[in-house]
Amino acid sequence: MSSDIESFLCNYLQTTHFSIQLDESTLLGNEALLVAYVQFITDEEIHEELLFAKTLESDTKGESIFKLLGDLFQKKSIPFTNIISVATDGAPAMVGRYRGFISHHKQNISRRVFSQFPNLSHTACLDEDI
């Protein structure tokens, strides 16, 4: 049943614009975990779903995070151009000017996206904000 839900979600994300929320955490034993949630509108309602929770095999750098997400998107045929906003915790691996996830994302999506969505945004969600 869970594979049916994952398949439905990935198929839906192939054809709709969505926001993604990423969080990298270090677990006991120095193991790094990346969690991704997506938010999208369907039937005039906002939905939030867990896209994945995966272990980062190498390190927690922005490039590694971007590669993990890129590999999943390529495997599931989800275009990066469907992402209209990204929310993170503001960690350097996510928002670093030159090597953070956001920087890699901006470098690797086509200029066409910026003309379609000139307000493509990033939001840092800090504990103090809650």
C-alpha positions in Angstrom: 0.0 0.0 0.0 2.8 2.5 0.8 4.3 2.0 -2.7 0.9 2.9 -4.2 0.9 6.1 -2.1 4.5 6.9 -3.1 3.7 6.2 -6.8 0.6 8.4 -6.7 2.5 11.2 -5.1 5.4 11.1 -7.5 3.1 10.9 -10.5 1.2 13.9 -9.2 4.4 15.9 -8.6 5.4 15.3 -12.2 2.6 17.5 -13.4 2.1 20.1 -10.7 4.0 23.0 -9.1 4.9 22.4 -5.5 6.8 23.7 -2.5 9.4 21.6 -0.8 10.7 21.7 2.8 14.1 20.1 3.5 15.7 19.3 6.9 19.0 17.6 7.5 19.5 16.2 11.0 22.4 14.2 12.6 21.3 11.1 14.5 23.0 9.1 17.1 26.1 7.4 15.7 26.8 10.5 13.6 24.4 9.4 10.9 22.9 12.1 8.7 19.2 12.0 7.7 17.5 14.2 5.1 13.8 14.6 5.3 11.7 16.2 2.6 8.0 17.3 2.7 6.1 18.7 -0.2 3.2 21.0 -0.2 0.8 21.4 -3.2 -2.7 22.4 -4.0 -5.3 19.8 -5.2 -9.1 20.2 -5.2 -8.6 23.8 -3.9 -7.0 22.5 -0.7 -3.4 22.7 0.4 -1.9 19.3 1.1 1.4 18.4 2.8 3.0 15.0 2.3 6.3 13.3 3.4 8.2 12.8 0.2 11.1 10.9 1.8 13.4 10.4 4.7 16.8 9.2 3.5 20.3 8.7 5.0 23.0 10.9 3.5 25.7 8.4 2.6 28.7 10.7 2.2 28.4 14.1 3.9 25.9 16.8 4.7 27.1 19.4 2.1 24.7 21.2 -0.1 26.0 19.4 -3.2 25.3 16.0 -1.6 21.8 17.1 -0.6 21.2 18.4 -4.1 22.5 15.1 -5.7 20.3 13.0 -3.5 17.2 15.0 -4.3 18.3 15.1 -8.0 18.8 11.4 -8.2 15.3 10.8 -6.7 13.7 13.3 -9.0 15.4 11.8 -12.1 14.3 8.2 -11.0 10.7 9.4 -10.5 10.7 11.8 -13.5 9.8 14.8 -11.4 11.1 18.0 -13.0 13.1 20.4 -10.8 11.2 23.1 -12.6 8.0 22.2 -10.7 9.5 23.5 -7.4 8.2 27.0 -6.8 9.6 27.5 -3.3 12.0 25.9 -0.9 11.9 26.0 2.9 14.9 25.1 5.1 16.2 25.6 8.6 18.8 28.1 7.4 21.8 25.9 7.9 24.9 26.7 5.8 24.5 23.3 3.9 21.1 24.6 2.8 21.6 28.3 2.2 25.3 28.7 1.7 25.9 31.4 -1.0 28.2 29.3 -3.1 27.9 25.6 -2.0 24.5 25.4 -0.3 21.6 23.4 -1.6 19.8 26.6 -2.7 22.9 27.7 -4.7 23.1 24.3 -6.5 19.3 24.4 -7.2 19.5 27.9 -8.7 22.6 26.9 -10.8 21.0 23.8 -12.2 17.5 24.9 -13.1 16.8 26.6 -16.4 16.5 30.3 -16.8 13.0 29.6 -18.2 11.8 29.0 -14.6 13.0 32.4 -13.5 11.0 34.0 -16.3 7.9 31.9 -15.4 8.3 32.3 -11.6 10.4 35.4 -11.0 9.5 35.2 -7.3 11.0 31.7 -6.8 11.6 31.9 -3.1 13.5 30.4 -0.2 12.3 30.6 3.3 14.4 29.8 6.4 12.2 28.5 9.2 13.9 29.0 12.6 12.8 27.7 15.9 12.4 31.3 17.1 9.9 31.9 14.3 7.5 29.2 15.6 
